[in-house]
Amino acid sequence: MTRLIIIASFVISNAVGAFYMRREAYIDIPTANFNQGLYIDVNSSYPVRSEDSVKFDPNLAINFSYNKFGGALKWYNGADFALDLSYQLLVENGNYPGLALGVDEIAVSKYVSPAGFDEVFSDENYTDRPPEIASAYIVATKKLGNTFEMTAGVGRGKFVGYGPRSYSLNTDLLFNENHENIAMGLFYGIKFILPNNMAFIIEEDGRDANVGVEYENKLFKGTLALNKLELFGTDSEDGLSPRISLNLSYKVTDFYKNSKEDKRASVTIRLIDKELGNLVKGKVVIVGQKGDTVAISGNNKVHTISLPPGIYMANATSLGYDDASVKISIEKIDSKTIFIEMIKKDILEVLKETKNLEDLIGQIESITVYFPFKNFELTPRASGILERLIELLKDGNEINLKIIGHTCSIGTPEANQILSKRRADNVKKYLVEQGIPPERLITEGYGQRKPIASNDTEEGRVLNRRVEFIPYKKGQ
């Protein structure tokens, strides 16, 4: 089935096509993004006006990106071969764009075009046509939110134009001479990201203006474009013609993921009340370097997520707390613990934002009280946490509460069972003293049976010495 898809894509591409045979490209310009994997690309182009001597140019490429390296072996017009190589200097991160450099058209011929070594599109047959061989470039790419992506760069060779309009993007504009071997041309483009994996692209490749639409998923990418827009204003008798182009790309394998991304670091994220220091329940969303959502964790106090090396943002939300974010940098395969400090909202603001009973229950579930080793007495910090719980219970008088005590694993199971129940009972006693009716409260001790952290470390044992709360509606 896969072979049939590739063959069908190649046949279709012989009618129309694009010129830049790299998965991460826009239409005819490179970008600083590297799509990890091995790909087969097929493309071609067809003149809008029939006068062009090159009717279409079937091209095939095998391209790859592995870690920071990329390349493409291109077969032009079924006759001539050329090689592209690139290296990613910087991965896009926060306010900084991605940055890459490369060399295109490494070939045996001085002049290279999508039609091969011997033929050329008439609109590219400049009087002083720059040699395309070894077209070096440097390019930067930056995503702006979830809607736009911009790319700009400079390059020699294929990126330099001497046409009446493209000359304005040429460094020779400053010298009023032709330095076709060393001149540099500017290229740039913007991608408008649309729903359903679609995008709209406008670009200037150093010689021509192009516009197109793109569809991309994990396996396929297709770009349908109109190249050389400026030629619509020329006389067709000159043999100059805009071209319709299509590029199809198919991922053969994701060897980068198989070889490296499978090696992941175990990241434990804990949400901490900044004022009281106790764990709070909330949700965590991990965002990658390109703004994509990498992982989403449920409504928990401790979140364990497996991530490959890279830079991420962890965005945390919790009822009754302001949203918080923290940067995560993973440089090696290892376990890592991240604490996100959550700033508590004023209780009156919380109650005002609580729109229904389910929200109130979620608030109560996020509260935890911790105890010293072998102790069931409330600390001043624990009393402060319970004050927040009391306000919530008074606002939601239709809620009952199950108070559950826990211990770490030090000591016998029997002794820990008794200790956990005494912790729960002591919390109930405090709540009753503060005006909560005792009939709304029941207690239970789980002993050491339900830890939320490892009992092999002191840090984990501290987290296990706790009392949790399970709210439920009256009558349940």
GUGUDREN-718727 format. One record per residue: residue number from 1; residue in one letter; x, y, z of N, C-alpha, C in turn. Coordinates in steps of 0.05 Angstrom, whole numbers. Example, Ala and Ser with C-alpha at 12.3 -4.5 7.8 and 13.67 -1.06 7.14 Angstrom:
<rs>
1_A_264_-114_156_246_-90_156_264_-66_156
2_S_257_-45_142_273_-21_143_258_1_157
</rs>
This chain:
<rs>
1_M_17_-24_0_0_0_0_17_25_0
2_T_38_25_16_56_48_18_69_53_-9
3_R_78_32_-23_90_35_-49_71_47_-69
4_L_46_39_-68_26_49_-86_22_79_-82
5_I_22_87_-56_18_116_-50_41_132_-61
6_I_66_122_-57_89_137_-67_89_139_-97
7_I_82_117_-111_81_117_-140_60_136_-150
8_A_36_135_-137_14_153_-146_22_182_-141
9_S_35_188_-119_44_215_-114_64_225_-135
10_F_81_207_-144_101_215_-164_87_220_-191
11_V_68_204_-198_54_208_-224_39_235_-223
12_I_25_240_-201_10_265_-199_29_289_-201
13_S_52_287_-188_70_310_-187_82_317_-214
14_N_81_299_-233_92_305_-259_76_327_-274
15_A_52_332_-265_36_352_-278_42_380_-268
16_V_47_382_-242_53_408_-230_74_405_-209
17_G_84_426_-195_105_421_-175_117_445_-161
18_A_133_441_-140_148_462_-127_177_456_-130
19_F_194_475_-121_223_472_-128_240_463_-105
20_Y_233_470_-81_250_465_-58_243_439_-45
21_M_260_418_-48_252_391_-40_263_385_-12
22_R_252_399_8_258_393_35_232_394_51
23_R_228_376_70_203_375_85_197_400_100
24_E_218_413_111_213_437_127_211_463_111
25_A_213_461_85_212_486_68_184_497_67
26_Y_182_522_59_156_534_52_149_525_24
27_I_153_544_4_149_536_-24_176_533_-37
28_D_191_556_-38_217_555_-51_239_567_-33
29_I_234_568_-7_255_577_11_259_557_34
30_P_283_555_44_288_538_67_279_552_93
31_T_276_536_114_270_547_140_290_536_160
32_A_289_546_185_307_536_206_295_513_221
33_N_271_504_213_258_481_226_270_455_215
34_F_273_435_231_283_409_222_262_388_230
35_N_249_376_210_229_355_215_244_328_215
36_Q_248_318_239_264_294_242_252_270_228
37_G_269_256_212_260_233_198_272_230_170
38_L_263_210_156_272_204_128_247_207_110
39_Y_249_223_89_227_229_72_233_224_42
40_I_211_219_28_212_219_-1_196_242_-11
41_D_208_260_-27_194_283_-38_193_280_-69
42_V_170_287_-80_166_288_-109_154_315_-116
43_N_163_327_-137_152_353_-145_157_359_-174
44_S_142_379_-183_146_388_-211_132_415_-213
45_S_134_427_-237_120_452_-242_112_453_-271
46_Y_92_470_-276_81_472_-303_76_501_-310
47_P_84_511_-333_80_539_-339_50_546_-344
48_V_42_569_-334_15_579_-339_12_585_-369
49_R_33_596_-381_33_601_-410_49_580_-424
50_S_39_570_-446_51_547_-459_77_553_-474
51_E_85_580_-476_109_586_-491_135_576_-479
52_D_135_572_-453_159_563_-439_168_537_-451
53_S_194_535_-457_204_511_-470_205_487_-451
54_V_205_492_-425_205_471_-405_176_467_-396
55_K_163_447_-407_134_443_-400_131_434_-371
56_F_145_414_-363_144_407_-335_171_393_-328
57_D_176_391_-303_203_382_-294_199_362_-271
58_P_195_337_-276_192_317_-254_217_314_-238
59_N_215_318_-212_238_316_-194_232_298_-171
60_L_253_285_-161_250_266_-139_273_271_-119
61_A_267_269_-93_288_273_-73_284_254_-50
62_I_306_247_-38_306_233_-12_319_252_7
63_N_304_261_27_315_280_46_312_270_75
64_F_329_280_92_329_271_120_337_294_139
65_S_329_291_164_338_307_185_344_289_209
66_Y_368_291_220_375_275_243_389_293_263
67_N_375_297_286_385_315_306_389_343_294
68_K_413_354_292_418_380_281_427_380_252
69_F_428_357_240_437_355_212_415_349_193
70_G_416_360_169_396_354_149_409_353_121
71_G_395_340_103_406_338_76_385_327_57
72_A_390_330_31_372_320_10_389_313_-14
73_L_384_289_-25_395_280_-50_373_283_-71
74_K_378_301_-91_357_308_-110_363_297_-138
75_W_342_288_-151_344_278_-178_327_295_-196
76_Y_341_314_-211_326_333_-227_319_322_-254
77_N_294_323_-260_284_317_-287_292_289_-297
78_G_297_271_-277_304_243_-284_331_240_-296
79_A_348_261_-293_374_260_-307_398_268_-289
80_D_395_289_-273_417_302_-260_414_301_-229
81_F_436_297_-215_435_295_-186_449_320_-173
82_A_438_328_-150_450_349_-134_445_343_-104
83_L_461_354_-87_460_349_-58_456_375_-43
84_D_438_374_-23_435_397_-4_444_387_24
85_L_458_404_39_466_398_66_459_422_84
86_S_451_417_109_444_439_127_450_431_156
87_Y_453_452_173_459_447_201_443_468_218
88_Q_430_458_239_414_475_256_431_486_278
89_L_436_513_278_452_525_298_437_529_324
90_L_412_538_322_396_544_346_368_533_341
91_V_356_521_362_328_513_362_312_536_373
92_E_289_542_360_272_564_369_265_560_399
93_N_269_582_414_265_580_443_256_607_454
94_G_231_609_464_221_633_475_221_656_455
95_N_235_678_462_236_701_444_257_699_422
96_Y_273_677_423_294_674_403_286_655_380
97_P_292_663_356_284_647_333_303_623_329
98_G_294_603_314_312_582_305_331_593_284
99_L_354_581_282_375_591_264_389_567_251
100_A_392_567_224_405_546_210_421_557_187
101_L_441_541_179_457_548_155_458_524_137
102_G_463_528_112_464_505_93_477_513_67
103_V_481_492_51_492_495_24_474_478_6
104_D_462_490_-14_445_476_-34_460_473_-60
105_E_450_455_-76_461_451_-103_490_444_-104
106_I_498_425_-87_525_414_-90_525_394_-113
107_A_537_402_-136_533_387_-161_559_389_-178
108_V_558_375_-201_581_375_-219_579_398_-240
109_S_556_411_-240_552_432_-260_551_459_-246
110_K_560_480_-260_560_507_-249_532_518_-247
111_Y_515_511_-267_488_521_-268_468_498_-263
112_V_450_502_-244_431_481_-236_404_494_-235
113_S_384_480_-245_356_490_-243_338_466_-238
114_P_313_471_-231_294_449_-227_290_432_-252
115_A_298_442_-275_296_427_-299_322_410_-305
116_G_341_412_-288_366_398_-291_389_416_-299
117_F_411_404_-308_435_420_-314_434_433_-341
118_D_421_421_-361_422_431_-388_399_449_-396
119_E_377_448_-381_354_464_-388_349_484_-365
120_V_334_506_-372_329_526_-352_302_539_-359
121_F_287_547_-338_263_562_-343_272_589_-356
122_S_257_597_-376_266_621_-391_267_646_-373
123_D_250_647_-353_251_671_-336_275_671_-317
124_E_289_649_-315_313_648_-299_339_651_-315
125_N_336_654_-341_359_656_-359_369_685_-360
126_Y_378_695_-337_387_723_-335_412_727_-353
127_T_416_752_-360_440_759_-376_465_752_-359
128_D_464_759_-333_485_752_-315_474_733_-293
129_R_468_709_-301_456_690_-283_476_680_-262
130_P_471_683_-237_489_673_-216_491_643_-217
131_P_514_632_-215_517_602_-214_503_591_-189
132_E_486_571_-193_471_560_-170_488_541_-154
133_I_510_531_-164_526_512_-150_535_523_-123
134_A_533_507_-102_541_515_-75_527_540_-66
135_S_501_539_-67_485_562_-58_483_562_-28
136_A_502_576_-15_503_577_14_483_597_25
137_Y_472_592_49_452_610_60_452_608_91
138_I_440_628_103_434_627_132_406_637_135
139_V_390_623_153_362_629_155_352_628_184
140_A_333_645_190_321_645_217_291_642_214
141_T_279_627_234_250_621_234_239_626_262
142_K_216_640_263_204_646_289_174_644_287
143_K_163_629_306_134_626_307_123_648_325
144_L_101_661_316_88_682_331_61_673_340
145_G_60_663_365_35_652_375_28_626_360
146_N_2_621_358_-7_596_344_-17_602_316
147_T_-13_626_306_-25_634_281_-5_640_259
148_F_18_651_266_37_660_246_65_647_250
149_E_79_644_228_107_636_229_122_652_208
150_M_145_663_215_160_680_197_188_668_192
151_T_197_670_168_224_661_161_238_682_144
152_A_264_687_149_279_705_133_308_696_132
153_G_322_701_110_350_694_108_364_707_84
154_V_389_702_82_405_712_60_421_688_49
155_G_426_688_22_441_667_10_452_676_-17
156_R_471_660_-27_483_666_-53_472_646_-74
157_G_481_649_-99_473_630_-119_444_631_-126
158_K_429_610_-120_401_608_-127_383_628_-113
159_F_394_641_-92_378_660_-77_383_689_-88
160_V_399_692_-109_405_718_-120_391_721_-147
161_G_377_744_-150_364_749_-176_374_775_-188
162_Y_374_776_-215_382_800_-229_359_810_-247
163_G_335_800_-241_312_810_-256_305_838_-249
164_P_287_850_-263_280_879_-258_269_883_-230
165_R_257_863_-217_246_866_-190_264_852_-169
166_S_273_828_-176_290_813_-157_317_826_-152
167_Y_326_844_-171_351_858_-167_350_875_-142
168_S_326_884_-133_324_901_-110_330_886_-84
169_L_330_859_-85_337_843_-62_366_832_-63
170_N_382_844_-80_409_835_-86_429_855_-74
171_T_450_845_-62_470_864_-51_483_881_-72
172_D_482_872_-98_493_888_-119_478_914_-123
173_L_454_916_-111_440_941_-112_456_964_-100
174_L_474_957_-81_490_977_-68_515_984_-84
175_F_522_967_-103_548_972_-117_543_978_-147
176_N_519_974_-157_512_979_-185_530_963_-203
177_E_538_939_-195_554_921_-211_543_893_-208
178_N_553_875_-225_545_847_-223_568_831_-210
179_H_564_821_-186_583_804_-173_570_777_-169
180_E_561_764_-191_544_741_-188_556_718_-171
181_N_582_717_-169_594_696_-154_593_700_-123
182_I_593_726_-115_594_732_-87_570_748_-77
183_A_552_756_-96_529_771_-88_511_755_-70
184_M_497_769_-52_478_756_-34_450_766_-39
185_G_430_748_-37_402_756_-41_386_751_-16
186_L_366_767_-12_348_764_11_324_747_4
187_F_316_729_22_291_714_19_276_715_45
188_Y_250_714_43_233_716_67_206_705_61
189_G_191_699_82_164_688_78_148_688_104
190_I_122_686_102_105_684_126_85_662_121
191_K_80_647_142_61_625_141_38_632_159
192_F_14_632_149_-11_636_164_-22_608_171
193_I_-21_600_197_-29_574_205_-59_573_208
194_L_-72_554_194_-101_552_193_-110_527_208
195_P_-135_524_214_-145_499_227_-142_475_208
196_N_-144_451_220_-144_425_205_-118_421_189
197_N_-95_429_201_-69_423_190_-63_439_164
198_M_-78_460_159_-74_475_135_-58_501_141
199_A_-46_512_120_-31_537_123_-31_552_96
200_F_-29_578_97_-27_595_74_0_609_74
201_I_14_609_52_42_619_51_45_640_30
202_I_59_662_38_68_682_20_99_685_24
203_E_114_685_2_143_686_5_156_700_-20
204_E_181_708_-15_198_718_-36_224_702_-34
205_D_231_687_-55_254_669_-53_280_681_-62
206_G_282_707_-65_306_719_-75_305_726_-104
207_R_289_710_-119_285_715_-147_256_721_-154
208_D_238_707_-141_210_708_-149_192_709_-124
209_A_168_719_-129_147_719_-109_129_695_-113
210_N_122_682_-90_106_657_-92_84_659_-71
211_V_62_645_-76_40_643_-58_29_614_-60
212_G_20_603_-37_10_575_-39_-4_567_-13
213_V_-16_543_-15_-29_531_8_-15_505_15
214_E_-16_498_40_-2_474_50_-19_458_68
215_Y_-17_431_66_-29_413_85_-8_394_95
216_E_-7_390_121_14_373_133_3_357_156
217_N_8_331_157_3_315_181_29_300_187
218_K_27_279_204_52_266_212_66_251_190
219_L_51_242_170_63_227_148_66_243_122
220_F_46_259_115_45_272_89_47_302_92
221_K_58_314_71_57_343_68_54_349_39
222_G_35_366_33_30_374_5_29_405_3
223_T_42_416_-17_42_445_-21_34_451_-50
224_L_13_465_-54_4_474_-81_9_504_-82
225_A_24_512_-103_33_540_-103_32_552_-131
226_L_32_578_-131_35_593_-156_62_608_-153
227_N_81_601_-171_108_613_-169_111_635_-190
228_K_130_653_-184_137_674_-203_114_693_-209
229_L_101_702_-187_78_720_-191_84_745_-207
230_E_108_755_-205_115_780_-218_113_778_-248
231_L_114_753_-259_113_750_-288_85_753_-300
232_F_65_756_-282_38_761_-293_38_789_-306
233_G_56_806_-299_57_833_-311_75_835_-335
234_T_85_813_-346_103_814_-369_89_804_-394
235_D_101_809_-416_90_801_-442_96_772_-447
236_S_75_756_-453_79_727_-457_97_722_-481
237_E_99_740_-499_116_736_-523_145_734_-516
238_D_152_744_-492_180_742_-483_187_714_-473
239_G_167_696_-472_171_669_-463_172_667_-433
240_L_165_688_-418_165_688_-389_138_679_-379
241_S_138_660_-360_112_649_-352_113_643_-322
242_P_92_651_-308_88_641_-280_84_610_-282
243_R_88_597_-259_86_568_-259_69_558_-236
244_I_53_538_-241_38_524_-220_56_502_-210
245_S_57_499_-184_75_478_-173_61_462_-151
246_L_70_438_-148_60_419_-128_83_404_-116
247_N_85_402_-90_105_386_-76_91_366_-57
248_L_98_341_-59_87_320_-42_110_307_-27
249_S_107_304_0_128_293_16_115_271_33
250_Y_129_248_35_120_225_51_142_216_70
251_K_134_213_96_154_204_115_157_174_114
252_V_181_165_109_188_136_107_192_125_135
253_T_208_139_151_214_129_178_221_153_196
254_D_217_149_221_224_170_241_248_159_257
255_F_271_155_244_293_142_257_304_159_280
256_Y_300_185_280_309_202_303_294_194_328
257_K_268_191_325_252_183_348_259_156_358
258_N_263_137_339_269_109_346_296_108_361
259_S_315_125_353_342_122_364_348_140_388
260_K_334_163_389_340_182_410_317_190_428
261_E_294_196_415_272_206_430_260_185_449
262_D_266_159_443_257_138_461_271_140_488
263_K_295_153_487_310_157_512_299_182_525
264_R_284_179_546_270_201_558_277_204_587
265_A_274_228_597_278_234_625_251_233_639
266_S_252_223_664_228_222_680_227_248_696
267_V_207_264_690_204_290_703_180_289_723
268_T_185_295_748_164_296_768_158_325_774
269_I_134_333_771_125_361_775_107_362_799
270_R_113_379_818_97_382_842_88_411_845
271_L_62_415_849_50_441_853_50_447_882
272_I_62_470_889_66_477_917_53_504_923
273_D_37_505_945_27_530_955_50_547_964
274_K_54_570_951_78_586_957_79_596_986
275_E_56_602_997_54_613_1024_57_591_1045
276_L_43_569_1042_42_548_1063_61_525_1057
277_G_69_521_1033_88_499_1026_76_472_1022
278_N_49_470_1023_37_444_1020_31_439_990
279_L_29_413_983_22_405_956_-7_413_950
280_V_-12_422_926_-40_428_917_-46_413_892
281_K_-71_408_888_-80_393_864_-84_412_841
282_G_-75_404_817_-79_421_794_-72_406_769
283_K_-74_419_746_-69_408_720_-43_420_709
284_V_-28_404_693_-3_414_682_-3_408_652
285_V_3_428_636_6_425_607_35_431_599
286_I_48_412_585_76_416_577_76_425_548
287_V_89_447_543_90_459_516_119_457_505
288_G_122_448_480_148_445_468_159_471_458
289_Q_183_469_445_197_493_436_182_507_413
290_K_166_492_398_152_504_376_123_512_383
291_G_118_512_409_91_520_418_71_498_417
292_D_80_473_411_62_451_409_58_438_437
293_T_35_427_442_29_414_468_41_386_467
294_V_60_381_486_74_356_487_60_336_505
295_A_50_346_527_37_327_547_17_343_563
296_I_-4_329_572_-24_341_590_-28_322_613
297_S_-24_332_638_-28_315_661_-54_322_675
298_G_-67_302_687_-93_306_699_-92_322_725
299_N_-114_323_738_-117_340_762_-105_325_786
300_N_-79_328_790_-64_314_811_-46_333_826
301_K_-35_323_848_-16_338_864_13_332_855
302_V_17_308_845_44_300_835_40_290_806
303_H_56_301_788_53_295_760_80_283_750
304_T_80_259_740_104_246_729_101_244_699
305_I_119_257_685_118_259_655_145_251_644
306_S_144_235_622_168_227_608_173_245_584
307_L_197_257_583_204_277_563_231_272_551
308_P_235_275_525_262_273_513_277_299_519
309_P_304_299_515_319_323_520_308_347_504
310_G_308_370_516_298_394_502_290_415_523
311_I_278_436_513_269_458_530_238_460_528
312_Y_225_461_551_196_461_552_186_482_571
313_M_161_488_569_147_505_589_125_488_602
314_A_124_487_628_103_473_643_84_494_653
315_N_59_493_644_38_512_651_19_498_671
316_A_16_509_695_0_497_716_-24_514_722
317_T_-46_500_726_-71_513_735_-83_498_758
318_S_-94_513_778_-106_500_801_-128_518_811
319_L_-150_506_818_-173_522_829_-164_537_854
320_G_-170_563_854_-163_580_877_-135_591_876
321_Y_-120_586_854_-93_596_851_-90_610_824
322_D_-72_629_823_-65_641_798_-50_621_780
323_D_-53_623_754_-38_605_736_-8_611_739
324_A_8_590_736_37_592_739_51_576_717
325_S_75_585_710_91_572_689_120_570_698
326_V_134_549_689_162_546_695_176_534_671
327_K_200_542_666_216_531_644_230_506_653
328_I_229_486_635_242_460_641_263_455_620
329_S_288_452_628_310_446_610_320_418_616
330_I_319_400_597_328_373_600_352_369_581
331_E_375_365_593_400_361_577_409_332_576
332_K_400_316_594_409_288_594_387_270_604
333_I_389_245_599_369_225_607_373_219_637
334_D_355_230_653_357_227_682_330_234_694
335_S_327_228_720_303_236_733_306_265_744
336_K_284_279_744_285_307_751_259_315_766
337_T_262_331_786_238_341_801_236_371_798
338_I_212_380_790_207_408_786_185_417_806
339_F_189_439_819_168_450_837_157_475_824
340_I_131_477_823_118_501_812_103_514_836
341_E_111_538_842_99_552_865_73_565_855
342_M_51_559_869_25_570_863_18_591_883
343_I_10_614_873_2_637_890_-28_636_895
344_K_-36_634_920_-64_631_927_-80_657_923
345_K_-103_654_912_-121_677_910_-134_683_936
346_D_-144_707_940_-159_714_964_-184_697_966
347_I_-191_688_990_-214_669_993_-240_682_983
348_L_-243_708_986_-267_721_976_-268_720_946
349_E_-245_723_933_-244_721_904_-250_693_895
350_V_-240_673_910_-245_645_903_-275_639_905
351_L_-287_648_927_-316_642_930_-332_656_909
352_K_-323_680_901_-337_694_880_-335_680_853
353_E_-312_667_848_-308_653_822_-321_626_822
354_T_-327_615_846_-339_588_847_-368_590_837
355_K_-372_579_814_-398_582_800_-418_559_807
356_N_-408_536_816_-426_515_822_-414_496_843
357_L_-429_477_851_-420_459_873_-395_443_865
358_E_-394_435_839_-371_420_830_-345_435_833
359_D_-346_461_827_-322_478_831_-314_479_860
360_L_-333_481_878_-327_481_907_-315_455_916
361_I_-325_433_906_-314_407_913_-285_405_903
362_G_-280_415_879_-253_415_868_-234_431_885
363_Q_-243_453_896_-227_469_914_-219_454_939
364_I_-239_440_950_-234_425_975_-215_402_970
365_E_-218_388_947_-201_365_941_-171_373_938
366_S_-166_398_932_-138_407_928_-123_412_954
367_I_-137_411_977_-125_417_1003_-113_392_1016
368_T_-89_395_1026_-76_373_1041_-62_385_1066
369_V_-62_370_1088_-49_378_1112_-27_357_1118
370_Y_-3_367_1126_20_349_1131_27_349_1160
371_F_40_327_1169_46_323_1197_76_315_1201
372_P_87_322_1224_115_313_1230_115_282_1234
373_F_139_271_1235_143_243_1239_132_233_1266
374_K_115_212_1265_103_200_1289_87_220_1305
375_N_74_239_1292_60_260_1306_32_264_1294
376_F_13_271_1311_-14_276_1301_-24_304_1309
377_E_-6_320_1321_-14_346_1329_-12_365_1305
378_L_-30_385_1304_-30_404_1282_-8_425_1286
379_T_7_430_1265_27_451_1265_13_478_1259
380_P_26_500_1265_15_526_1257_9_528_1227
381_R_27_516_1210_22_516_1182_-3_500_1175
382_A_-7_477_1188_-31_461_1182_-56_476_1190
383_S_-55_491_1213_-78_507_1221_-85_528_1200
384_G_-65_540_1188_-69_560_1168_-83_548_1143
385_I_-75_524_1136_-87_510_1113_-116_504_1119
386_L_-122_495_1144_-149_488_1151_-168_512_1152
387_E_-157_536_1157_-174_560_1156_-186_564_1129
388_R_-171_558_1108_-181_560_1081_-203_539_1076
389_L_-199_515_1087_-219_494_1084_-245_502_1099
390_I_-243_514_1122_-266_522_1137_-283_542_1122
391_E_-270_562_1109_-285_581_1093_-301_568_1071
392_L_-288_548_1058_-301_534_1036_-325_518_1046
393_L_-322_505_1069_-344_488_1080_-367_506_1089
394_K_-361_529_1099_-382_547_1107_-398_558_1083
395_D_-384_562_1061_-397_571_1037_-414_549_1024
396_G_-405_524_1027_-419_502_1015_-430_484_1037
397_N_-452_493_1050_-462_478_1073_-477_452_1065
398_E_-480_448_1038_-492_423_1029_-471_401_1024
399_I_-446_407_1032_-424_388_1028_-416_375_1054
400_N_-413_348_1054_-401_333_1076_-372_327_1069
401_L_-358_318_1089_-329_314_1085_-319_288_1097
402_K_-304_273_1081_-290_250_1092_-261_258_1096
403_I_-251_254_1120_-224_262_1127_-207_237_1129
404_I_-186_235_1113_-171_210_1111_-142_215_1119
405_G_-132_200_1139_-105_202_1148_-86_182_1136
406_H_-61_190_1132_-40_172_1120_-14_175_1136
407_T_3_155_1132_30_156_1144_51_147_1124
408_C_76_151_1131_98_139_1115_101_110_1124
409_S_121_96_1113_124_67_1118_141_60_1142
410_I_152_81_1155_169_75_1179_151_67_1202
411_G_157_44_1215_141_34_1236_125_10_1227
412_T_110_-3_1245_94_-26_1238_68_-18_1225
413_P_57_-34_1208_31_-27_1195_9_-22_1216
414_E_9_-37_1238_-11_-34_1258_-9_-6_1272
415_A_16_1_1279_20_27_1292_13_50_1273
416_N_20_47_1248_15_68_1228_-15_71_1223
417_Q_-30_48_1225_-59_50_1221_-71_67_1243
418_I_-63_62_1267_-73_77_1290_-65_107_1288
419_L_-40_112_1280_-30_140_1277_-46_155_1256
420_S_-51_142_1233_-66_156_1212_-94_163_1220
421_K_-107_145_1236_-134_151_1245_-134_175_1266
422_R_-114_176_1282_-112_197_1302_-107_224_1288
423_R_-92_224_1266_-88_248_1251_-115_258_1239
424_A_-130_240_1228_-156_248_1217_-175_258_1239
425_D_-175_244_1262_-193_252_1284_-185_280_1294
426_N_-159_286_1296_-150_311_1306_-158_334_1287
427_V_-157_329_1261_-166_349_1242_-196_354_1245
428_K_-211_332_1249_-240_336_1253_-246_352_1278
429_K_-231_346_1299_-235_361_1325_-231_391_1320
430_Y_-210_398_1305_-204_427_1300_-227_440_1284
431_L_-237_425_1264_-258_436_1247_-284_441_1263
432_V_-290_422_1281_-314_425_1298_-310_449_1317
433_E_-286_452_1328_-281_475_1345_-285_502_1331
434_Q_-281_501_1305_-284_526_1289_-312_529_1277
435_G_-331_512_1285_-359_517_1278_-370_499_1257
436_I_-355_479_1247_-365_460_1228_-381_438_1242
437_P_-406_433_1236_-422_412_1250_-409_385_1248
438_P_-406_370_1270_-393_344_1269_-407_323_1251
439_E_-433_326_1247_-447_307_1231_-440_309_1201
440_R_-426_330_1194_-417_333_1166_-390_321_1162
441_L_-378_310_1183_-350_301_1181_-348_272_1190
442_I_-334_255_1174_-327_228_1182_-297_224_1178
443_T_-285_207_1193_-256_203_1191_-250_174_1185
444_E_-226_170_1174_-217_143_1167_-186_144_1166
445_G_-173_122_1173_-144_120_1172_-136_98_1152
446_Y_-118_106_1134_-108_86_1114_-80_76_1121
447_G_-68_86_1143_-42_77_1150_-22_84_1128
448_Q_-5_64_1122_17_67_1102_9_56_1075
449_R_-17_49_1071_-25_34_1047_-26_49_1021
450_K_-29_76_1023_-33_92_998_-14_115_997
451_P_12_110_992_31_132_990_28_146_964
452_I_35_172_963_35_187_938_63_193_929
453_A_83_185_944_111_188_937_127_165_947
454_S_152_163_939_169_140_947_176_142_977
455_N_173_120_991_182_119_1019_211_114_1022
456_D_226_112_1000_255_107_1001_271_133_1006
457_T_258_156_1004_271_181_1009_257_197_1031
458_E_271_214_1045_259_230_1066_238_249_1053
459_E_245_260_1030_227_278_1016_200_264_1011
460_G_201_239_1001_177_224_996_161_218_1021
461_R_175_211_1042_162_204_1067_147_228_1079
462_V_159_252_1076_146_276_1086_119_280_1072
463_L_119_275_1046_94_278_1030_73_258_1038
464_N_81_235_1047_62_213_1054_50_217_1082
465_R_61_234_1099_50_239_1125_29_261_1123
466_R_5_254_1116_-14_274_1108_-43_266_1116
467_V_-60_287_1114_-89_283_1115_-101_295_1090
468_E_-118_279_1077_-132_289_1053_-162_290_1058
469_F_-175_304_1040_-204_308_1043_-219_300_1018
470_I_-241_285_1023_-259_277_1001_-286_289_1006
471_P_-293_310_992_-320_322_996_-341_306_981
472_Y_-365_306_991_-387_293_978_-413_306_986
473_K_-433_305_968_-458_318_973_-474_303_995
474_K_-489_318_1010_-506_305_1030_-526_286_1017
475_G_-529_263_1030_-547_243_1020_-533_222_1003
476_Q_-507_227_996_-492_207_980_-480_186_998
</rs>
